[in-house]
Amino acid sequence: MRLAILDSDSGFVRVLVKRASDLGWQYRRLEAPPRTEDFVAMRVNALVVDLSLLGPGAWEFLERVTAALPGLGIVICTGRSSVAQRVRGLRLGADDWVTKPCHPEEVLARVEAVVRRRKRASARVDTGPLVAGELEIRADQFQAFVSTTSVDLTRREFEVLQLLAQAKGKVLQREEIYQAVWGYTMAHGDRSVDVFVRKVRQKLEKVSPDWNYIHTHFGVGYRFDPERREGAEGGHALETVAEPPAADAEVQAARLEDEPPLDDETATLLAP
């Protein structure tokens, strides 16, 4: 295990590196955010980072790191934070969020859990690309392509698409998707899955407009099953699943069966 620690809390870091050393881990202690190319060259498996150390540039740093190292496990370990901040960090690619004060043993256990999930995901790379419709899903690049055109998915968007595609033809419940991709039990009213599926659909439609890939099962979840759109060149009538009308995605999500409408705070968080 190669761990990078970006934190200015000397007492916490001292105990953390001691525990990591006892486990036989290699570690790099960072006192300032490194350049992306320098960080890539460190070849670390995981990063523990206190975002408060980075100030206003924290979110931009997180985006750069997750884009450059899609296989990196990231655990944010910081002080008091709002729900909005935690949601934003996890959506930008962090795998876990721990609030200080916390025990270093717990932090390291969470790092181990994150890295295990990453290893399981990378183990599927050997199966080769998954081809469906015009789409080629490449686990080795954490990306999907139509011909040579990248769909330009973020890491989290790719994980959602890959999970659905691997269960082709099967309806996955929102709770299943959230647990598999985010690693947590989904809180009631959380719309993260709906928002990410919407973003994936938009990107797929941009590069492969003649195909429908992800179908909605209202009140349940989503199904991946590529179907050529009616009227597309070379296409023919196929059995279709009703799709949501062309309305705002958050309004659609508010109408899901047995679920309450979004409150103002949540709607703001989910705005594109």
C-alpha positions as CSV (number, residue, x, y, z in Angstrom):
1,M,0.0,0.0,0.0
2,R,1.3,3.5,-1.0
3,L,-0.5,6.2,0.9
4,A,-0.3,10.0,0.4
5,I,-1.4,12.2,3.3
6,L,-2.2,15.9,2.7
7,D,-2.9,17.4,6.1
8,S,-1.5,20.1,8.4
9,D,-2.6,18.6,11.7
10,S,0.8,17.4,12.9
11,G,-0.4,15.4,15.9
12,F,-3.0,13.5,13.8
13,V,-0.5,12.9,11.0
14,R,2.2,11.7,13.3
15,V,-0.1,9.0,14.7
16,L,-1.5,8.2,11.3
17,V,2.0,7.6,9.7
18,K,3.0,5.5,12.8
19,R,0.0,3.2,12.3
20,A,0.6,3.0,8.6
21,S,4.3,2.2,9.1
22,D,3.3,-0.5,11.6
23,L,1.1,-2.0,8.8
24,G,4.1,-2.0,6.5
25,W,2.6,0.7,4.3
26,Q,4.7,3.2,2.4
27,Y,3.6,6.8,2.8
28,R,4.2,10.3,1.5
29,R,3.4,13.3,3.8
30,L,2.5,16.4,1.8
31,E,2.2,19.8,3.3
32,A,0.9,21.5,0.2
33,P,-1.1,20.3,-2.9
34,P,1.4,19.0,-5.5
35,R,1.3,19.6,-9.2
36,T,-0.8,16.9,-10.9
37,E,2.1,15.5,-12.9
38,D,4.2,15.2,-9.7
39,F,1.3,13.5,-7.8
40,V,0.8,11.0,-10.7
41,A,4.6,10.2,-10.5
42,M,4.3,9.3,-6.8
43,R,2.2,6.2,-7.9
44,V,0.2,6.1,-4.7
45,N,-2.9,3.9,-4.2
46,A,-4.8,6.2,-1.9
47,L,-4.9,9.8,-0.6
48,V,-6.1,11.1,2.8
49,V,-6.7,14.8,2.4
50,D,-8.0,17.6,4.7
51,L,-9.8,19.9,2.3
52,S,-9.6,22.8,4.7
53,L,-5.9,23.0,4.1
54,L,-6.5,23.8,0.4
55,G,-8.9,26.7,0.9
56,P,-10.9,27.9,-2.1
57,G,-8.9,25.6,-4.5
58,A,-10.0,22.4,-2.7
59,W,-12.7,21.5,-5.2
60,E,-10.6,22.2,-8.2
61,F,-7.7,20.1,-6.7
62,L,-10.1,17.2,-6.2
63,E,-11.4,17.4,-9.7
64,R,-7.9,17.4,-11.2
65,V,-6.7,14.5,-9.1
66,T,-9.7,12.3,-9.9
67,A,-9.4,13.1,-13.6
68,A,-5.7,12.3,-13.7
69,L,-5.9,9.2,-11.4
70,P,-9.3,7.5,-11.9
71,G,-8.2,4.5,-9.9
72,L,-7.0,6.4,-6.9
73,G,-8.8,5.9,-3.6
74,I,-9.6,9.2,-1.9
75,V,-10.7,9.6,1.8
76,I,-11.5,13.2,2.9
77,C,-10.7,13.7,6.5
78,T,-11.6,17.1,7.7
79,G,-13.3,19.1,10.5
80,R,-16.9,20.2,10.7
81,S,-18.6,20.4,7.3
82,S,-22.0,20.9,5.9
83,V,-24.2,18.3,4.1
84,A,-23.7,20.3,0.9
85,Q,-19.9,20.1,1.2
86,R,-19.9,16.4,1.8
87,V,-22.3,15.7,-1.1
88,R,-20.1,17.8,-3.4
89,G,-16.9,16.1,-2.4
90,L,-18.3,12.6,-2.9
91,R,-19.8,13.6,-6.2
92,L,-16.5,15.0,-7.4
93,G,-14.9,11.6,-6.9
94,A,-14.0,11.2,-3.2
95,D,-14.7,7.6,-2.0
96,D,-15.3,8.4,1.7
97,W,-15.6,11.3,4.1
98,V,-14.5,11.2,7.8
99,T,-15.2,14.0,10.2
100,K,-12.5,15.0,12.7
101,P,-11.9,14.4,15.5
102,C,-11.5,10.7,14.5
103,H,-9.3,7.8,15.3
104,P,-6.4,7.1,12.9
105,E,-7.3,3.4,13.0
106,E,-10.7,4.1,11.6
107,V,-9.2,6.3,8.8
108,L,-6.8,3.5,7.8
109,A,-9.6,1.0,7.9
110,R,-11.6,3.2,5.6
111,V,-8.5,3.6,3.3
112,E,-8.2,-0.2,3.1
113,A,-11.9,-0.6,2.3
114,V,-11.6,1.9,-0.5
115,V,-8.5,0.3,-2.0
116,R,-10.2,-3.1,-1.9
117,R,-13.1,-1.8,-3.9
118,R,-10.7,-0.3,-6.4
119,K,-8.8,-3.6,-6.7
120,R,-12.1,-5.5,-7.3
121,A,-13.0,-3.0,-10.0
122,S,-9.5,-3.2,-11.7
123,A,-9.7,-7.0,-11.6
124,R,-12.6,-6.8,-14.1
125,V,-10.3,-5.0,-16.6
126,D,-9.0,-8.4,-17.9
127,T,-12.4,-9.2,-19.3
128,G,-11.8,-6.8,-22.1
129,P,-14.1,-4.0,-23.4
130,L,-17.9,-4.4,-23.1
131,V,-19.6,-3.6,-26.5
132,A,-23.3,-2.7,-26.6
133,G,-25.0,-0.9,-29.5
134,E,-22.5,1.6,-30.8
135,L,-20.9,1.8,-27.3
136,E,-17.6,0.4,-26.2
137,I,-17.0,0.5,-22.5
138,R,-13.3,0.3,-21.5
139,A,-12.7,-0.5,-17.9
140,D,-8.9,-0.1,-18.4
141,Q,-9.5,3.5,-19.3
142,F,-12.5,4.3,-17.1
143,Q,-14.1,5.6,-20.2
144,A,-16.7,4.7,-22.9
145,F,-16.3,5.3,-26.6
146,V,-18.3,5.5,-29.8
147,S,-15.9,4.6,-32.6
148,T,-12.9,6.7,-31.5
149,T,-15.0,9.4,-29.8
150,S,-14.8,9.5,-26.1
151,V,-18.1,9.9,-24.2
152,D,-16.1,12.1,-21.7
153,L,-17.5,10.5,-18.6
154,T,-16.3,11.4,-15.1
155,R,-15.1,8.5,-12.9
156,R,-18.4,8.3,-11.0
157,E,-20.4,8.6,-14.2
158,F,-18.3,5.7,-15.7
159,E,-18.9,3.6,-12.6
160,V,-22.7,4.1,-12.9
161,L,-22.7,3.2,-16.6
162,Q,-20.4,0.2,-16.1
163,L,-22.6,-1.2,-13.3
164,L,-25.7,-0.9,-15.4
165,A,-24.1,-2.4,-18.5
166,Q,-22.7,-5.4,-16.6
167,A,-26.3,-6.2,-15.5
168,K,-27.6,-5.7,-19.1
169,G,-31.3,-6.4,-19.3
170,K,-31.8,-6.5,-15.5
171,V,-33.5,-3.7,-13.6
172,L,-31.3,-2.4,-10.8
173,Q,-32.9,-0.6,-8.0
174,R,-31.6,2.9,-7.0
175,E,-30.5,1.6,-3.7
176,E,-28.4,-1.2,-5.4
177,I,-26.7,1.3,-7.6
178,Y,-26.0,3.7,-4.8
179,Q,-24.6,0.9,-2.6
180,A,-22.4,-0.5,-5.4
181,V,-21.0,2.9,-6.6
182,W,-20.9,5.1,-3.5
183,G,-20.4,2.3,-1.0
184,Y,-23.0,3.5,1.4
185,T,-26.7,2.9,2.2
186,M,-28.7,5.4,0.3
187,A,-30.6,7.9,2.5
188,H,-34.3,8.4,1.9
189,G,-34.8,11.2,-0.7
190,D,-31.3,11.1,-2.0
191,R,-31.4,11.8,-5.8
192,S,-27.7,11.2,-6.6
193,V,-28.4,8.1,-8.7
194,D,-31.1,10.0,-10.7
195,V,-28.8,12.9,-11.3
196,F,-25.9,10.8,-12.4
197,V,-28.0,8.7,-14.7
198,R,-29.4,11.9,-16.3
199,K,-25.8,13.1,-16.9
200,V,-24.7,9.8,-18.4
201,R,-27.8,9.7,-20.7
202,Q,-27.1,13.2,-21.9
203,K,-23.5,12.3,-22.8
204,L,-24.5,9.1,-24.5
205,E,-27.1,10.8,-26.6
206,K,-24.6,13.4,-27.7
207,V,-22.2,10.8,-29.2
208,S,-24.7,8.1,-30.1
209,P,-28.1,9.8,-30.9
210,D,-29.6,6.9,-32.7
211,W,-29.6,4.6,-29.7
212,N,-31.4,4.4,-26.3
213,Y,-29.2,2.7,-23.7
214,I,-30.7,3.3,-20.2
215,H,-34.3,2.9,-19.5
216,T,-36.3,4.1,-16.5
217,H,-38.5,1.9,-14.4
218,F,-40.4,4.4,-12.3
219,G,-40.4,3.9,-8.6
220,V,-37.8,1.1,-9.0
221,G,-34.6,2.0,-10.8
222,Y,-32.9,1.6,-14.2
223,R,-32.2,-1.0,-16.9
224,F,-29.4,-1.0,-19.4
225,D,-30.6,-2.5,-22.7
226,P,-29.4,-0.8,-26.0
227,E,-32.2,-0.2,-28.5
228,R,-32.1,1.6,-31.8
229,R,-34.4,4.6,-31.8
230,E,-37.4,4.3,-34.1
231,G,-36.8,6.1,-37.3
232,A,-33.0,5.9,-37.0
233,E,-31.2,4.7,-40.2
234,G,-31.3,0.9,-40.4
235,G,-33.6,0.7,-37.4
236,H,-36.9,-1.0,-36.9
237,A,-39.7,-0.9,-34.4
238,L,-38.6,-2.3,-31.0
239,E,-40.3,-2.8,-27.7
240,T,-39.7,0.4,-25.8
241,V,-39.9,1.4,-22.2
242,A,-41.6,4.7,-21.4
243,E,-39.1,7.4,-20.9
244,P,-39.7,10.6,-18.8
245,P,-41.0,13.6,-20.7
246,A,-38.6,16.4,-21.7
247,A,-38.9,18.3,-18.4
248,D,-36.5,19.3,-15.8
249,A,-34.8,16.2,-14.4
250,E,-35.2,17.2,-10.8
251,V,-39.0,17.8,-11.3
252,Q,-39.2,14.3,-12.8
253,A,-37.3,12.8,-9.9
254,A,-39.8,14.5,-7.5
255,R,-42.6,12.5,-9.0
256,L,-41.1,9.1,-8.3
257,E,-43.5,6.7,-6.7
258,D,-43.7,6.8,-2.9
259,E,-41.0,9.5,-2.6
260,P,-41.5,13.1,-1.4
261,P,-40.6,16.1,-3.5
262,L,-37.2,17.8,-3.2
263,D,-36.8,20.5,-0.6
264,D,-35.1,23.7,-1.6
265,E,-31.7,22.8,-0.2
266,T,-31.5,19.5,-1.9
267,A,-32.8,20.9,-5.2
268,T,-30.0,23.5,-5.1
269,L,-27.4,20.7,-4.6
270,L,-28.7,18.7,-7.5
271,A,-28.9,21.6,-10.0
272,P,-26.6,21.0,-13.0
